[in-house]
Amino acid sequence: MLALLSLAARLALAHAVRRLAQASALFAAAVVFAIIALIGFAAALWIWLAHLLGPIGAALLIGGAGLVLALIFALLARAKLRTASPLQSPAAQALLTELKTHNAEASLFTLLGPALGAALLGMFLGGKPKE
């Protein structure tokens, strides 16, 4: 019964990994073609603006717009990085302080005991069945 459950879990995991890999590849292809489309639109805009403003004016306008958009996205990313972490809340700080005092009182056996027990249990129960 345990072998059947293990096989079902491995099959489900393999299917999920395959599906995730395929979705990632398709998303990467979509990003590549979106970049190609943006380059094409920028070229078409430059050609159209070159008729109105001349080639230097068109290049300056497109370059300036790109620079402004880059600065906006950079400032948004910087603001996102500077937002407070949930670990900086007073409740989380109190919990971290309590964990630090508990760890200072813990002995080596209380830290390694559960890991050693889990390793031994895994050795005895996780081996391949003998045929």
N, C-alpha and C positions, 0 to 999 in steps of 0.2 A: 504494500500500500504506500509506504514511504517512497519507494523507488518510482511509483507511478506519479506521485505528487511532485517529486523532484524532476521527473521528465517533463511534466506539464509546465512547471515553472521555467525550466530551461527553454522549452519551445516558445512560451509566451515572451520571455526575455529576448530570444533571438528574433522573433517577429517584430517586437518593439524597436530593437536596434536597427533592423533592416528598414523599417518604415521611417525611422528618424533620419537615417543616412540618405534615403531617397528624397525625403522632404528637404533636407539640407542642401542636397545637390540641385534640386529644382529651384530653391530659393536663391542659391548662388548664381544660377543661370539667369534668373529674373533680375538680380542686381546688375549683372554684366550688361544685359540688354537695356536696362533702364539708364545706365551710364552712357551707352551708345546713343540712346534716344536723346538724352540731354545734350550731348555733344552735337548731334544733328540739329536740334532746336537752336542751340547757341550759334551754330554756323549760319542757319537760315536767318536768325535775328540780325547777325552781323551783316549779312548780304543786304537785307532790307534796310538796315540803318545806314549802311555805306552809301546807298542811293540818296538818303535824306541828309546825312551829316558829313559824309565823306568817310574814307576808311579810318583815319586817325580818330575822328570823333566817335565812330561806331565802336572801335576797339576800346577807347577810354570809357565809354558808357557801359559796355558789357563787363569790362574789367572792374570798374567801380562798383557796379551792382553785385558782382561776385564777391568782391572784398567786403562790402557791407553785409551780405548774407553770411559770409564766413565769420565775421566778427560777432554777429548776432548769435550764431550757433555756438561759437566759442564761449561767449558770455553765459549762454544758457547751460552749457556743459559745466562751466566753472561754478555756477550757482548750484547746480545739481550735486557737484562734489562737495560743496561746502555746507550742505544741509546737515542738520544734526542727526547723528546716528541714534537708533532706538536704544543703544546701550548707554547713551549719555543721559537718559531720563533718571529722575531721582529714585524710582522704584528699582531700575536696573542697577544703579550704583549701590543701593542698599543690598541687593542680592549678591553683587560681586564682592562687596565687603564681607558679607557673611560667608561666602564661599572661600575667601582668602583666609579668614580666621579658622574655618573648619579644616582647610588643607594644612594650615600650620600645625594643628593639633593631631593630624593623621599620621600614623606610623607607616613604615615602608610596607608592612604586611597588609594593612588595610587598603593600600593603593594597588599593590600587585596581586593580592589574594584573589579578587574576582577575575582578573585577567588570566591568572594561572589556572583557576578552576575552569574557566571557559575553554582554555586551550586543551586541558586534559579531557574534558567532556567532548570536545570536537574531535579529538584523536580517537576516542573510543566509539563514538556514535557516527562519525562522519566518514569512516573508511568505506572502501568498496566492499560489497558483499562477496564472500567466498563462494565459489561455485563448485 
